[in-house]
Amino acid sequence: MRKIAVIGGRETVMGFRALGLDTFDAADAKEAGSCLKSLTKDEEYAIIYIEEKLAAGISSEISKFKDSPATAIITIPGREGSDGSSMEALRAAVERAVGRNILGD
């Protein structure tokens, strides 16, 4: 069975760890990028959640997986709240899948 991972700041991943997900602390985008490369190497993870502020710094690496059936990379708000990029990424994914924006503005 494939796993679910969460990459983010220590405070962000703490709750996910309590739920039993594999969590990886990353202080900055560089650490998050290294972690992402490691986690996607052998397709052990079906879903990888990445905190928005870290994902912004590694968007080119994340975009490699946007059409991948093997691993879904999903951005999530951090402890500080959302900057809106997670919803925009979801909206774009739904539009690619369905052919139009069904989520509204």
C-alpha positions in Angstrom: 0.0 0.0 0.0 1.3 3.4 -0.9 1.7 6.1 1.7 0.9 9.7 2.3 3.5 12.3 3.2 3.5 15.9 4.5 6.3 18.3 4.0 6.2 21.6 6.0 7.3 23.6 8.9 7.5 21.8 12.2 4.3 23.3 13.5 2.4 22.5 10.3 3.4 18.8 10.2 2.8 18.1 13.9 -0.9 17.5 13.5 -0.5 15.3 10.5 2.1 13.2 12.5 -0.6 12.6 15.1 -2.9 11.2 12.4 -0.2 8.7 11.4 1.0 10.3 8.2 4.7 10.4 7.4 5.9 13.9 8.1 9.0 15.7 7.0 10.2 19.0 8.6 11.5 21.5 6.1 12.8 24.9 7.2 13.0 26.4 3.7 12.3 25.6 0.0 15.7 24.1 -0.5 15.1 21.5 2.2 11.6 20.9 0.9 13.0 20.3 -2.7 15.5 17.8 -1.4 12.8 16.0 0.5 10.4 16.0 -2.5 13.1 14.4 -4.7 13.8 11.8 -2.1 10.1 10.9 -1.6 9.3 10.7 -5.3 12.3 8.6 -6.2 10.7 5.2 -5.8 7.0 6.0 -6.0 6.4 4.9 -2.4 4.1 7.8 -1.8 0.7 8.3 -3.6 0.1 11.7 -2.1 2.5 14.3 -0.9 1.2 17.4 0.8 3.5 20.5 0.8 3.0 23.7 2.7 2.2 26.6 0.4 5.1 28.8 1.4 7.6 26.0 0.7 5.9 24.9 -2.5 6.2 28.5 -3.9 10.0 28.1 -3.9 10.0 24.7 -5.7 7.2 25.2 -8.1 9.2 24.0 -11.1 9.9 20.7 -9.4 6.3 20.3 -8.4 5.0 21.1 -11.9 6.8 17.9 -13.1 4.1 16.0 -11.3 1.0 17.9 -12.3 0.0 15.2 -14.9 1.6 12.3 -13.1 -0.7 9.4 -12.3 1.8 8.0 -9.9 2.1 10.8 -7.3 -0.2 13.7 -6.4 1.5 16.8 -5.1 -1.0 18.9 -3.2 -0.2 22.3 -1.5 -1.8 23.0 1.8 -1.9 26.2 4.0 0.6 26.5 6.7 0.1 27.4 10.3 -0.1 31.1 9.3 -3.1 30.5 7.0 -3.5 30.4 3.3 -2.1 32.7 0.6 -4.7 31.4 -1.9 -2.3 29.3 -4.0 -3.7 26.0 -2.7 -7.2 26.9 -4.0 -5.8 28.1 -7.3 -3.9 24.8 -7.8 -7.0 22.9 -7.0 -9.1 25.0 -9.4 -6.5 24.4 -12.2 -6.4 20.7 -11.6 -10.2 20.4 -11.7 -10.3 22.5 -14.9 -7.7 20.2 -16.5 -9.6 17.1 -15.5 -13.1 18.3 -16.3 -12.4 20.8 -19.1 -13.7 23.9 -17.4 -13.8 25.6 -14.0 -16.7 24.1 -12.0 -15.5 25.6 -8.7 -16.4 29.2 -9.4 -14.3 32.2 -8.6 
